[in-house]
Amino acid sequence: MTNTREPTSPIRQRRAFFLRRGPMENIATVLIAGGFLMLFQPFLLALYTYSLAMLLTGTVMFVIVSKFPE
C-alpha cells in the first residue's frame, strides 16, 4: 500500500541565506554591537578607529535587510 496523501501546506521555495531576513538582521545586529564595543574599549587604537565604520555598516545593513520579505 502506498501513501498518496496530499501535502496540507504549499511547498515554500527556500531562499538563499543572504536573501533571508532573520539571519541577516542577526548579522547586522552583531555588527552594531561589535562597533559599539569597539568604540568604548580603551586598549587598542585600531579597534577604536574602525568602530564608526562598523557601526554605520551594521546600521545601513539593518535598514536594508529589514525591507526583505520574511
mmCIF file of the N, C-alpha and C atoms, coordinates in Angstrom:
data_MODEL
# 
_entry.id   MODEL 
# 
loop_
_atom_site.group_PDB 
_atom_site.id 
_atom_site.type_symbol 
_atom_site.label_atom_id 
_atom_site.label_alt_id 
_atom_site.label_comp_id 
_atom_site.label_asym_id 
_atom_site.label_entity_id 
_atom_site.label_seq_id 
_atom_site.pdbx_PDB_ins_code 
_atom_site.Cartn_x 
_atom_site.Cartn_y 
_atom_site.Cartn_z 
_atom_site.occupancy 
_atom_site.B_iso_or_equiv 
_atom_site.pdbx_formal_charge 
_atom_site.auth_seq_id 
_atom_site.auth_comp_id 
_atom_site.auth_asym_id 
_atom_site.auth_atom_id 
_atom_site.pdbx_PDB_model_num 
ATOM 1   N N  . MET A 1 1  ? 0.840  -1.167 0.000  1.00 0.00 ? 1  MET A N  1 
ATOM 2   C CA . MET A 1 1  ? 0.000  0.000  0.000  1.00 0.00 ? 1  MET A CA 1 
ATOM 3   C C  . MET A 1 1  ? 0.895  1.243  0.000  1.00 0.00 ? 1  MET A C  1 
ATOM 4   N N  . THR A 1 2  ? 0.592  2.198  -0.843 1.00 0.00 ? 2  THR A N  1 
ATOM 5   C CA . THR A 1 2  ? 1.406  3.409  -0.940 1.00 0.00 ? 2  THR A CA 1 
ATOM 6   C C  . THR A 1 2  ? 0.701  4.565  -0.258 1.00 0.00 ? 2  THR A C  1 
ATOM 7   N N  . ASN A 1 3  ? 1.487  5.492  0.168  1.00 0.00 ? 3  ASN A N  1 
ATOM 8   C CA . ASN A 1 3  ? 0.965  6.684  0.824  1.00 0.00 ? 3  ASN A CA 1 
ATOM 9   C C  . ASN A 1 3  ? 0.778  7.762  -0.228 1.00 0.00 ? 3  ASN A C  1 
ATOM 10  N N  . THR A 1 4  ? -0.458 8.113  -0.532 1.00 0.00 ? 4  THR A N  1 
ATOM 11  C CA . THR A 1 4  ? -0.754 9.114  -1.562 1.00 0.00 ? 4  THR A CA 1 
ATOM 12  C C  . THR A 1 4  ? -1.391 10.353 -0.951 1.00 0.00 ? 4  THR A C  1 
ATOM 13  N N  . ARG A 1 5  ? -1.071 10.622 0.281  1.00 0.00 ? 5  ARG A N  1 
ATOM 14  C CA . ARG A 1 5  ? -1.646 11.765 0.966  1.00 0.00 ? 5  ARG A CA 1 
ATOM 15  C C  . ARG A 1 5  ? -1.105 13.061 0.372  1.00 0.00 ? 5  ARG A C  1 
ATOM 16  N N  . GLU A 1 6  ? -1.981 14.015 0.163  1.00 0.00 ? 6  GLU A N  1 
ATOM 17  C CA . GLU A 1 6  ? -1.611 15.321 -0.372 1.00 0.00 ? 6  GLU A CA 1 
ATOM 18  C C  . GLU A 1 6  ? -0.997 16.166 0.745  1.00 0.00 ? 6  GLU A C  1 
ATOM 19  N N  . PRO A 1 7  ? 0.004  16.963 0.430  1.00 0.00 ? 7  PRO A N  1 
ATOM 20  C CA . PRO A 1 7  ? 0.540  17.857 1.460  1.00 0.00 ? 7  PRO A CA 1 
ATOM 21  C C  . PRO A 1 7  ? -0.491 18.911 1.831  1.00 0.00 ? 7  PRO A C  1 
ATOM 22  N N  . THR A 1 8  ? -0.571 19.239 3.117  1.00 0.00 ? 8  THR A N  1 
ATOM 23  C CA . THR A 1 8  ? -1.579 20.192 3.571  1.00 0.00 ? 8  THR A CA 1 
ATOM 24  C C  . THR A 1 8  ? -1.157 21.647 3.350  1.00 0.00 ? 8  THR A C  1 
ATOM 25  N N  . SER A 1 9  ? 0.118  21.907 3.274  1.00 0.00 ? 9  SER A N  1 
ATOM 26  C CA . SER A 1 9  ? 0.579  23.273 3.042  1.00 0.00 ? 9  SER A CA 1 
ATOM 27  C C  . SER A 1 9  ? 1.402  23.319 1.763  1.00 0.00 ? 9  SER A C  1 
ATOM 28  N N  . PRO A 1 10 ? 1.352  24.446 1.069  1.00 0.00 ? 10 PRO A N  1 
ATOM 29  C CA . PRO A 1 10 ? 2.158  24.540 -0.155 1.00 0.00 ? 10 PRO A CA 1 
ATOM 30  C C  . PRO A 1 10 ? 3.648  24.499 0.179  1.00 0.00 ? 10 PRO A C  1 
ATOM 31  N N  . ILE A 1 11 ? 4.409  23.957 -0.724 1.00 0.00 ? 11 ILE A N  1 
ATOM 32  C CA . ILE A 1 11 ? 5.851  23.862 -0.531 1.00 0.00 ? 11 ILE A CA 1 
ATOM 33  C C  . ILE A 1 11 ? 6.460  25.240 -0.764 1.00 0.00 ? 11 ILE A C  1 
ATOM 34  N N  . ARG A 1 12 ? 7.171  25.742 0.262  1.00 0.00 ? 12 ARG A N  1 
ATOM 35  C CA . ARG A 1 12 ? 7.803  27.047 0.136  1.00 0.00 ? 12 ARG A CA 1 
ATOM 36  C C  . ARG A 1 12 ? 9.160  26.900 -0.516 1.00 0.00 ? 12 ARG A C  1 
ATOM 37  N N  . GLN A 1 13 ? 9.460  27.845 -1.365 1.00 0.00 ? 13 GLN A N  1 
ATOM 38  C CA . GLN A 1 13 ? 10.767 27.856 -2.005 1.00 0.00 ? 13 GLN A CA 1 
ATOM 39  C C  . GLN A 1 13 ? 11.785 28.408 -1.025 1.00 0.00 ? 13 GLN A C  1 
ATOM 40  N N  . ARG A 1 14 ? 12.912 27.708 -0.870 1.00 0.00 ? 14 ARG A N  1 
ATOM 41  C CA . ARG A 1 14 ? 13.960 28.151 0.042  1.00 0.00 ? 14 ARG A CA 1 
ATOM 42  C C  . ARG A 1 14 ? 14.765 29.262 -0.619 1.00 0.00 ? 14 ARG A C  1 
ATOM 43  N N  . ARG A 1 15 ? 14.926 30.361 0.098  1.00 0.00 ? 15 ARG A N  1 
ATOM 44  C CA . ARG A 1 15 ? 15.752 31.455 -0.398 1.00 0.00 ? 15 ARG A CA 1 
ATOM 45  C C  . ARG A 1 15 ? 17.187 31.245 0.039  1.00 0.00 ? 15 ARG A C  1 
ATOM 46  N N  . ALA A 1 16 ? 18.085 31.857 -0.684 1.00 0.00 ? 16 ALA A N  1 
ATOM 47  C CA . ALA A 1 16 ? 19.494 31.813 -0.302 1.00 0.00 ? 16 ALA A CA 1 
ATOM 48  C C  . ALA A 1 16 ? 19.669 32.496 1.049  1.00 0.00 ? 16 ALA A C  1 
ATOM 49  N N  . PHE A 1 17 ? 20.734 32.137 1.753  1.00 0.00 ? 17 PHE A N  1 
ATOM 50  C CA . PHE A 1 17 ? 20.970 32.661 3.106  1.00 0.00 ? 17 PHE A CA 1 
ATOM 51  C C  . PHE A 1 17 ? 21.019 34.176 3.132  1.00 0.00 ? 17 PHE A C  1 
ATOM 52  N N  . PHE A 1 18 ? 21.656 34.780 2.147  1.00 0.00 ? 18 PHE A N  1 
ATOM 53  C CA . PHE A 1 18 ? 21.817 36.232 2.157  1.00 0.00 ? 18 PHE A CA 1 
ATOM 54  C C  . PHE A 1 18 ? 20.561 36.968 1.698  1.00 0.00 ? 18 PHE A C  1 
ATOM 55  N N  . LEU A 1 19 ? 19.505 36.248 1.340  1.00 0.00 ? 19 LEU A N  1 
ATOM 56  C CA . LEU A 1 19 ? 18.243 36.888 0.965  1.00 0.00 ? 19 LEU A CA 1 
ATOM 57  C C  . LEU A 1 19 ? 17.156 36.678 2.012  1.00 0.00 ? 19 LEU A C  1 
ATOM 58  N N  . ARG A 1 20 ? 17.484 36.017 3.120  1.00 0.00 ? 20 ARG A N  1 
ATOM 59  C CA . ARG A 1 20 ? 16.514 35.808 4.181  1.00 0.00 ? 20 ARG A CA 1 
ATOM 60  C C  . ARG A 1 20 ? 16.662 36.875 5.246  1.00 0.00 ? 20 ARG A C  1 
ATOM 61  N N  . ARG A 1 21 ? 15.540 37.331 5.730  1.00 0.00 ? 21 ARG A N  1 
ATOM 62  C CA . ARG A 1 21 ? 15.523 38.468 6.645  1.00 0.00 ? 21 ARG A CA 1 
ATOM 63  C C  . ARG A 1 21 ? 16.098 38.148 8.024  1.00 0.00 ? 21 ARG A C  1 
ATOM 64  N N  . GLY A 1 22 ? 15.678 37.071 8.630  1.00 0.00 ? 22 GLY A N  1 
ATOM 65  C CA . GLY A 1 22 ? 16.065 36.752 10.000 1.00 0.00 ? 22 GLY A CA 1 
ATOM 66  C C  . GLY A 1 22 ? 17.563 36.648 10.219 1.00 0.00 ? 22 GLY A C  1 
ATOM 67  N N  . PRO A 1 23 ? 18.253 35.779 9.483  1.00 0.00 ? 23 PRO A N  1 
ATOM 68  C CA . PRO A 1 23 ? 19.697 35.650 9.708  1.00 0.00 ? 23 PRO A CA 1 
ATOM 69  C C  . PRO A 1 23 ? 20.475 36.933 9.400  1.00 0.00 ? 23 PRO A C  1 
ATOM 70  N N  . MET A 1 24 ? 20.066 37.651 8.392  1.00 0.00 ? 24 MET A N  1 
ATOM 71  C CA . MET A 1 24 ? 20.795 38.870 8.038  1.00 0.00 ? 24 MET A CA 1 
ATOM 72  C C  . MET A 1 24 ? 20.565 39.981 9.068  1.00 0.00 ? 24 MET A C  1 
ATOM 73  N N  . GLU A 1 25 ? 19.357 40.034 9.656  1.00 0.00 ? 25 GLU A N  1 
ATOM 74  C CA . GLU A 1 25 ? 19.129 41.001 10.727 1.00 0.00 ? 25 GLU A CA 1 
ATOM 75  C C  . GLU A 1 25 ? 20.002 40.669 11.930 1.00 0.00 ? 25 GLU A C  1 
ATOM 76  N N  . ASN A 1 26 ? 20.182 39.390 12.203 1.00 0.00 ? 26 ASN A N  1 
ATOM 77  C CA . ASN A 1 26 ? 21.043 38.985 13.316 1.00 0.00 ? 26 ASN A CA 1 
ATOM 78  C C  . ASN A 1 26 ? 22.493 39.394 13.057 1.00 0.00 ? 26 ASN A C  1 
ATOM 79  N N  . ILE A 1 27 ? 22.961 39.209 11.835 1.00 0.00 ? 27 ILE A N  1 
ATOM 80  C CA . ILE A 1 27 ? 24.332 39.607 11.495 1.00 0.00 ? 27 ILE A CA 1 
ATOM 81  C C  . ILE A 1 27 ? 24.490 41.116 11.629 1.00 0.00 ? 27 ILE A C  1 
ATOM 82  N N  . ALA A 1 28 ? 23.493 41.882 11.160 1.00 0.00 ? 28 ALA A N  1 
ATOM 83  C CA . ALA A 1 28 ? 23.558 43.344 11.276 1.00 0.00 ? 28 ALA A CA 1 
ATOM 84  C C  . ALA A 1 28 ? 23.574 43.770 12.737 1.00 0.00 ? 28 ALA A C  1 
ATOM 85  N N  . THR A 1 29 ? 22.794 43.105 13.575 1.00 0.00 ? 29 THR A N  1 
ATOM 86  C CA . THR A 1 29 ? 22.769 43.431 14.996 1.00 0.00 ? 29 THR A CA 1 
ATOM 87  C C  . THR A 1 29 ? 24.114 43.139 15.651 1.00 0.00 ? 29 THR A C  1 
ATOM 88  N N  . VAL A 1 30 ? 24.751 42.036 15.263 1.00 0.00 ? 30 VAL A N  1 
ATOM 89  C CA . VAL A 1 30 ? 26.069 41.702 15.801 1.00 0.00 ? 30 VAL A CA 1 
ATOM 90  C C  . VAL A 1 30 ? 27.103 42.751 15.363 1.00 0.00 ? 30 VAL A C  1 
ATOM 91  N N  . LEU A 1 31 ? 27.008 43.210 14.120 1.00 0.00 ? 31 LEU A N  1 
ATOM 92  C CA . LEU A 1 31 ? 27.920 44.267 13.658 1.00 0.00 ? 31 LEU A CA 1 
ATOM 93  C C  . LEU A 1 31 ? 27.740 45.554 14.461 1.00 0.00 ? 31 LEU A C  1 
ATOM 94  N N  . ILE A 1 32 ? 26.502 45.923 14.721 1.00 0.00 ? 32 ILE A N  1 
ATOM 95  C CA . ILE A 1 32 ? 26.235 47.132 15.500 1.00 0.00 ? 32 ILE A CA 1 
ATOM 96  C C  . ILE A 1 32 ? 26.792 46.976 16.918 1.00 0.00 ? 32 ILE A C  1 
ATOM 97  N N  . ALA A 1 33 ? 26.526 45.834 17.537 1.00 0.00 ? 33 ALA A N  1 
ATOM 98  C CA . ALA A 1 33 ? 27.025 45.597 18.899 1.00 0.00 ? 33 ALA A CA 1 
ATOM 99  C C  . ALA A 1 33 ? 28.550 45.565 18.929 1.00 0.00 ? 33 ALA A C  1 
ATOM 100 N N  . GLY A 1 34 ? 29.165 44.954 17.925 1.00 0.00 ? 34 GLY A N  1 
ATOM 101 C CA . GLY A 1 34 ? 30.623 44.928 17.854 1.00 0.00 ? 34 GLY A CA 1 
ATOM 102 C C  . GLY A 1 34 ? 31.207 46.311 17.687 1.00 0.00 ? 34 GLY A C  1 
ATOM 103 N N  . GLY A 1 35 ? 30.593 47.134 16.846 1.00 0.00 ? 35 GLY A N  1 
ATOM 104 C CA . GLY A 1 35 ? 31.058 48.508 16.672 1.00 0.00 ? 35 GLY A CA 1 
ATOM 105 C C  . GLY A 1 35 ? 30.915 49.324 17.941 1.00 0.00 ? 35 GLY A C  1 
ATOM 106 N N  . PHE A 1 36 ? 29.841 49.088 18.674 1.00 0.00 ? 36 PHE A N  1 
ATOM 107 C CA . PHE A 1 36 ? 29.631 49.781 19.949 1.00 0.00 ? 36 PHE A CA 1 
ATOM 108 C C  . PHE A 1 36 ? 30.708 49.395 20.958 1.00 0.00 ? 36 PHE A C  1 
ATOM 109 N N  . LEU A 1 37 ? 30.994 48.103 21.054 1.00 0.00 ? 37 LEU A N  1 
ATOM 110 C CA . LEU A 1 37 ? 32.034 47.648 21.978 1.00 0.00 ? 37 LEU A CA 1 
ATOM 111 C C  . LEU A 1 37 ? 33.413 48.167 21.564 1.00 0.00 ? 37 LEU A C  1 
ATOM 112 N N  . MET A 1 38 ? 33.669 48.196 20.262 1.00 0.00 ? 38 MET A N  1 
ATOM 113 C CA . MET A 1 38 ? 34.953 48.708 19.784 1.00 0.00 ? 38 MET A CA 1 
ATOM 114 C C  . MET A 1 38 ? 35.099 50.198 20.116 1.00 0.00 ? 38 MET A C  1 
ATOM 115 N N  . LEU A 1 39 ? 33.998 50.921 20.094 1.00 0.00 ? 39 LEU A N  1 
ATOM 116 C CA . LEU A 1 39 ? 34.034 52.356 20.362 1.00 0.00 ? 39 LEU A CA 1 
ATOM 117 C C  . LEU A 1 39 ? 34.394 52.662 21.812 1.00 0.00 ? 39 LEU A C  1 
ATOM 118 N N  . PHE A 1 40 ? 33.966 51.797 22.738 1.00 0.00 ? 40 PHE A N  1 
ATOM 119 C CA . PHE A 1 40 ? 34.142 52.093 24.157 1.00 0.00 ? 40 PHE A CA 1 
ATOM 120 C C  . PHE A 1 40 ? 35.232 51.285 24.842 1.00 0.00 ? 40 PHE A C  1 
ATOM 121 N N  . GLN A 1 41 ? 36.074 50.646 24.083 1.00 0.00 ? 41 GLN A N  1 
ATOM 122 C CA . GLN A 1 41 ? 37.201 49.929 24.698 1.00 0.00 ? 41 GLN A CA 1 
ATOM 123 C C  . GLN A 1 41 ? 38.412 50.859 24.725 1.00 0.00 ? 41 GLN A C  1 
ATOM 124 N N  . PRO A 1 42 ? 39.209 50.807 25.797 1.00 0.00 ? 42 PRO A N  1 
ATOM 125 C CA . PRO A 1 42 ? 40.322 51.750 25.938 1.00 0.00 ? 42 PRO A CA 1 
ATOM 126 C C  . PRO A 1 42 ? 41.692 51.185 25.561 1.00 0.00 ? 42 PRO A C  1 
ATOM 127 N N  . PHE A 1 43 ? 41.767 50.009 24.941 1.00 0.00 ? 43 PHE A N  1 
ATOM 128 C CA . PHE A 1 43 ? 43.045 49.330 24.794 1.00 0.00 ? 43 PHE A CA 1 
ATOM 129 C C  . PHE A 1 43 ? 43.710 49.509 23.431 1.00 0.00 ? 43 PHE A C  1 
ATOM 130 N N  . LEU A 1 44 ? 42.988 49.343 22.362 1.00 0.00 ? 44 LEU A N  1 
ATOM 131 C CA . LEU A 1 44 ? 43.601 49.346 21.025 1.00 0.00 ? 44 LEU A CA 1 
ATOM 132 C C  . LEU A 1 44 ? 43.039 50.486 20.182 1.00 0.00 ? 44 LEU A C  1 
ATOM 133 N N  . LEU A 1 45 ? 43.926 51.302 19.678 1.00 0.00 ? 45 LEU A N  1 
ATOM 134 C CA . LEU A 1 45 ? 43.511 52.427 18.841 1.00 0.00 ? 45 LEU A CA 1 
ATOM 135 C C  . LEU A 1 45 ? 42.934 51.942 17.505 1.00 0.00 ? 45 LEU A C  1 
ATOM 136 N N  . ALA A 1 46 ? 43.427 50.830 16.987 1.00 0.00 ? 46 ALA A N  1 
ATOM 137 C CA . ALA A 1 46 ? 42.931 50.309 15.710 1.00 0.00 ? 46 ALA A CA 1 
ATOM 138 C C  . ALA A 1 46 ? 41.455 49.925 15.812 1.00 0.00 ? 46 ALA A C  1 
ATOM 139 N N  . LEU A 1 47 ? 41.047 49.321 16.928 1.00 0.00 ? 47 LEU A N  1 
ATOM 140 C CA . LEU A 1 47 ? 39.632 48.980 17.105 1.00 0.00 ? 47 LEU A CA 1 
ATOM 141 C C  . LEU A 1 47 ? 38.780 50.240 17.185 1.00 0.00 ? 47 LEU A C  1 
ATOM 142 N N  . TYR A 1 48 ? 39.273 51.228 17.917 1.00 0.00 ? 48 TYR A N  1 
ATOM 143 C CA . TYR A 1 48 ? 38.550 52.496 18.022 1.00 0.00 ? 48 TYR A CA 1 
ATOM 144 C C  . TYR A 1 48 ? 38.428 53.174 16.657 1.00 0.00 ? 48 TYR A C  1 
ATOM 145 N N  . THR A 1 49 ? 39.482 53.076 15.855 1.00 0.00 ? 49 THR A N  1 
ATOM 146 C CA . THR A 1 49 ? 39.493 53.726 14.548 1.00 0.00 ? 49 THR A CA 1 
ATOM 147 C C  . THR A 1 49 ? 38.405 53.189 13.629 1.00 0.00 ? 49 THR A C  1 
ATOM 148 N N  . TYR A 1 50 ? 38.180 51.884 13.649 1.00 0.00 ? 50 TYR A N  1 
ATOM 149 C CA . TYR A 1 50 ? 37.208 51.267 12.745 1.00 0.00 ? 50 TYR A CA 1 
ATOM 150 C C  . TYR A 1 50 ? 35.825 51.082 13.366 1.00 0.00 ? 50 TYR A C  1 
ATOM 151 N N  . SER A 1 51 ? 35.620 51.555 14.577 1.00 0.00 ? 51 SER A N  1 
ATOM 152 C CA . SER A 1 51 ? 34.337 51.337 15.243 1.00 0.00 ? 51 SER A CA 1 
ATOM 153 C C  . SER A 1 51 ? 33.193 52.077 14.551 1.00 0.00 ? 51 SER A C  1 
ATOM 154 N N  . LEU A 1 52 ? 33.413 53.313 14.150 1.00 0.00 ? 52 LEU A N  1 
ATOM 155 C CA . LEU A 1 52 ? 32.341 54.067 13.499 1.00 0.00 ? 52 LEU A CA 1 
ATOM 156 C C  . LEU A 1 52 ? 31.964 53.438 12.164 1.00 0.00 ? 52 LEU A C  1 
ATOM 157 N N  . ALA A 1 53 ? 32.954 52.989 11.404 1.00 0.00 ? 53 ALA A N  1 
ATOM 158 C CA . ALA A 1 53 ? 32.668 52.337 10.130 1.00 0.00 ? 53 ALA A CA 1 
ATOM 159 C C  . ALA A 1 53 ? 31.842 51.069 10.346 1.00 0.00 ? 53 ALA A C  1 
ATOM 160 N N  . MET A 1 54 ? 32.168 50.326 11.396 1.00 0.00 ? 54 MET A N  1 
ATOM 161 C CA . MET A 1 54 ? 31.429 49.096 11.683 1.00 0.00 ? 54 MET A CA 1 
ATOM 162 C C  . MET A 1 54 ? 30.006 49.402 12.145 1.00 0.00 ? 54 MET A C  1 
ATOM 163 N N  . LEU A 1 55 ? 29.855 50.432 12.970 1.00 0.00 ? 55 LEU A N  1 
ATOM 164 C CA . LEU A 1 55 ? 28.514 50.849 13.399 1.00 0.00 ? 55 LEU A CA 1 
ATOM 165 C C  . LEU A 1 55 ? 27.657 51.274 12.211 1.00 0.00 ? 55 LEU A C  1 
ATOM 166 N N  . LEU A 1 56 ? 28.235 52.078 11.334 1.00 0.00 ? 56 LEU A N  1 
ATOM 167 C CA . LEU A 1 56 ? 27.477 52.547 10.169 1.00 0.00 ? 56 LEU A CA 1 
ATOM 168 C C  . LEU A 1 56 ? 27.135 51.404 9.220  1.00 0.00 ? 56 LEU A C  1 
ATOM 169 N N  . THR A 1 57 ? 28.059 50.477 9.025  1.00 0.00 ? 57 THR A N  1 
ATOM 170 C CA . THR A 1 57 ? 27.803 49.325 8.165  1.00 0.00 ? 57 THR A CA 1 
ATOM 171 C C  . THR A 1 57 ? 26.656 48.491 8.717  1.00 0.00 ? 57 THR A C  1 
ATOM 172 N N  . GLY A 1 58 ? 26.692 48.212 10.004 1.00 0.00 ? 58 GLY A N  1 
ATOM 173 C CA . GLY A 1 58 ? 25.618 47.435 10.622 1.00 0.00 ? 58 GLY A CA 1 
ATOM 174 C C  . GLY A 1 58 ? 24.281 48.144 10.548 1.00 0.00 ? 58 GLY A C  1 
ATOM 175 N N  . THR A 1 59 ? 24.287 49.453 10.756 1.00 0.00 ? 59 THR A N  1 
ATOM 176 C CA . THR A 1 59 ? 23.032 50.211 10.712 1.00 0.00 ? 59 THR A CA 1 
ATOM 177 C C  . THR A 1 59 ? 22.441 50.237 9.310  1.00 0.00 ? 59 THR A C  1 
ATOM 178 N N  . VAL A 1 60 ? 23.260 50.522 8.323  1.00 0.00 ? 60 VAL A N  1 
ATOM 179 C CA . VAL A 1 60 ? 22.773 50.543 6.932  1.00 0.00 ? 60 VAL A CA 1 
ATOM 180 C C  . VAL A 1 60 ? 22.310 49.147 6.515  1.00 0.00 ? 60 VAL A C  1 
ATOM 181 N N  . MET A 1 61 ? 23.055 48.129 6.900  1.00 0.00 ? 61 MET A N  1 
ATOM 182 C CA . MET A 1 61 ? 22.663 46.756 6.579  1.00 0.00 ? 61 MET A CA 1 
ATOM 183 C C  . MET A 1 61 ? 21.319 46.417 7.223  1.00 0.00 ? 61 MET A C  1 
ATOM 184 N N  . PHE A 1 62 ? 21.118 46.827 8.476  1.00 0.00 ? 62 PHE A N  1 
ATOM 185 C CA . PHE A 1 62 ? 19.858 46.537 9.151  1.00 0.00 ? 62 PHE A CA 1 
ATOM 186 C C  . PHE A 1 62 ? 18.693 47.237 8.466  1.00 0.00 ? 62 PHE A C  1 
ATOM 187 N N  . VAL A 1 63 ? 18.886 48.481 8.063  1.00 0.00 ? 63 VAL A N  1 
ATOM 188 C CA . VAL A 1 63 ? 17.819 49.230 7.389  1.00 0.00 ? 63 VAL A CA 1 
ATOM 189 C C  . VAL A 1 63 ? 17.448 48.564 6.070  1.00 0.00 ? 63 VAL A C  1 
ATOM 190 N N  . ILE A 1 64 ? 18.445 48.136 5.312  1.00 0.00 ? 64 ILE A N  1 
ATOM 191 C CA . ILE A 1 64 ? 18.185 47.491 4.022  1.00 0.00 ? 64 ILE A CA 1 
ATOM 192 C C  . ILE A 1 64 ? 17.538 46.122 4.212  1.00 0.00 ? 64 ILE A C  1 
ATOM 193 N N  . VAL A 1 65 ? 18.087 45.327 5.119  1.00 0.00 ? 65 VAL A N  1 
ATOM 194 C CA . VAL A 1 65 ? 17.602 43.957 5.306  1.00 0.00 ? 65 VAL A CA 1 
ATOM 195 C C  . VAL A 1 65 ? 16.213 43.933 5.907  1.00 0.00 ? 65 VAL A C  1 
ATOM 196 N N  . SER A 1 66 ? 15.853 44.950 6.688  1.00 0.00 ? 66 SER A N  1 
ATOM 197 C CA . SER A 1 66 ? 14.522 44.956 7.287  1.00 0.00 ? 66 SER A CA 1 
ATOM 198 C C  . SER A 1 66 ? 13.416 45.107 6.239  1.00 0.00 ? 66 SER A C  1 
ATOM 199 N N  . LYS A 1 67 ? 13.789 45.456 5.021  1.00 0.00 ? 67 LYS A N  1 
ATOM 200 C CA . LYS A 1 67 ? 12.806 45.565 3.936  1.00 0.00 ? 67 LYS A CA 1 
ATOM 201 C C  . LYS A 1 67 ? 12.611 44.235 3.196  1.00 0.00 ? 67 LYS A C  1 
ATOM 202 N N  . PHE A 1 68 ? 13.456 43.243 3.474  1.00 0.00 ? 68 PHE A N  1 
ATOM 203 C CA . PHE A 1 68 ? 13.349 41.940 2.808  1.00 0.00 ? 68 PHE A CA 1 
ATOM 204 C C  . PHE A 1 68 ? 12.072 41.232 3.271  1.00 0.00 ? 68 PHE A C  1 
ATOM 205 N N  . PRO A 1 69 ? 11.496 40.382 2.407  1.00 0.00 ? 69 PRO A N  1 
ATOM 206 C CA . PRO A 1 69 ? 10.347 39.576 2.858  1.00 0.00 ? 69 PRO A CA 1 
ATOM 207 C C  . PRO A 1 69 ? 10.818 38.497 3.831  1.00 0.00 ? 69 PRO A C  1 
ATOM 208 N N  . GLU A 1 70 ? 9.890  38.057 4.676  1.00 0.00 ? 70 GLU A N  1 
ATOM 209 C CA . GLU A 1 70 ? 10.258 37.033 5.663  1.00 0.00 ? 70 GLU A CA 1 
ATOM 210 C C  . GLU A 1 70 ? 10.350 35.663 5.069  1.00 0.00 ? 70 GLU A C  1 
# 
